Amino acid sequence: IVMALLFNWWGANKYMELPFYNHLIMGGFAFGAVFMATDPVTATQTKKGMYIYGFLIGAIAILIRVFNPAYPEGVLLSILLMNVFAPLIDHYVIESNIKKRLKRIKVLVSN
């Protein structure tokens, strides 16, 4: 919704100036958001990673729709791209959690 609102405000052509709710009902966006992006096997496993994963799927889908009018269904492509990067997102989220916990332990031990 944020990306759709930004492109509606910044629109360089008529396709970019669609209201944000049109992006939600066009094509397979709802199907992809409800059934395909939530697949537990290929999606991220961490809670913070799920938020990053979902935001990036939505952002990439809107970018593909807006900047490539010849390919109006960017949801499936964005889900495929983010499925490739899901393990990487999980890795960095877990690494950041480990660093936070190590800092917390150092503070507790030093006191």
N, C-alpha and C positions, 0 to 999 in steps of 0.2 A: 504494500500500500504506500509506503514511503517513497519507493522508487517511482511508482506511477504518479504520485502527487508531484514529485520533483520534475518529471518529464512533462507533466501537464502544465506546470508553471513556466518551464524553460523551453517549451516546445518549439522546434525549428520548422516542423511541418505539421500538417493536419493530423497525421496518425499519432504523433507524439502528444497531441492535445486532447486525447480521449480522457473522459472522466475516469478516475481510478477504479470505480466499481465496474466499468466495462472490461477492464483487464481481468477481473475476478470471474466474470461469467462467460468470457470468450474462450472458445476452444476447449481443451481438456485441462484447464487450470484447476478446476475444482476436483476433477477425477485424480489428477496427479498429486494434488495437495493432500487429499484424503486417503487414497489407496496406495499410491506408488511411492511417495516420499517417506511414508511411515513404515516401510518394510523393515522389520527388525533385523533381518539378516545383513542388508547392505547399508543401513543407516548407521549413524554414530551411536555409541553406547553410553557416553557420558552425558550428564544433564546439560552442562554448559555447551558441550559439543553439539547437542541437538538444537539449541537455539542458534548457534553459528551456522549449522548445516541448513536449517530452515530459512534463515535470513538470506543466505547466499543463493539458495535455490530460487527464492522469489526475486532477488535482485537480478540474477542472471537471466531468468525467464523474461522479465520486463525488458532488460537490455536487448535480448535477442529479438523480441517482438518489435521494439521501437526502432532499432537501428538496422534491421534486416526485414523489410516488409515482404520480401519474397518468401520468407519462412515464418509465418505468423504463429506457429505452434512451437514456442521455445521451451515449454515446460518439460517435455520429455528429454530434450537435449540437456537442459540444466540439471535434471535429476541424474542423468547418466554421468555428467561431469562431476557432480558432487559425490556420487557413489564412488568414483575413483579417488576422490580426496577425503573421504570419510575416515579411513584409518589414519591419515596424516593429521586431521583435525583432532581425533581422539588422542593421538600421541602428544601433540602440543598441549592439549588441555590437561592430560595426566602429568606431563612434565611441569607445567605451571603449578599444579596442586602439590606436587612433591616439593618444589622450591618453597612454596608458602609454608608447608608443614615443617620443613627443615629450619626456616627462619623462626617459626614459632617455638621449636624445640630449643634453638640457640638462645632465644630470649628467656625461656623458662629455666634453662640450665645456668645461664649467667646470673640470674637473680638468686 
